[in-house]
Amino acid sequence: MEDLIGVAEMEETRLRNCYAEAIELSSDVFVKMMLLDAAFIIMIILKNSFLDFQSSNDRIFSRPWMIHDIRFDMILLENQLPFFFFLMTCLSYPSLIRDIPWLNLPIGS
């Protein structure tokens, strides 16, 4: 996790420049938001791809309408996580995402 925080801190200016409007958050809050967004997206992908990651009391997947709403929210332009940061985050955990067939990321064996 410390590595991801370091990456987000090093890329903060590049991340902020991906948005049309200035984001009036402190550096710490902005970095935390980027990391939480990336973690959320990765967990959605994992839970959608592997049922073993879902539990019976899952707040999203136990309510079918929720995943539909989340998918809609994720495609809104203002909710986009910069892809380069998503990719960097995924590459930090290759063992988790290697077996997702539709997610063709450049990950070694």
Secondary structure, 3 states (H helix, E strand, C coil): CHHHHHHHHHCHHHHHCCCCCCCCCCHHHHHHHHHHHHHHHHHHHHHHHCHHHCCCCCCCCCCHHHHHHHHHHHHCHHHCCCHHHHHHHHHCCHHHHCCCCCCCCCCCC
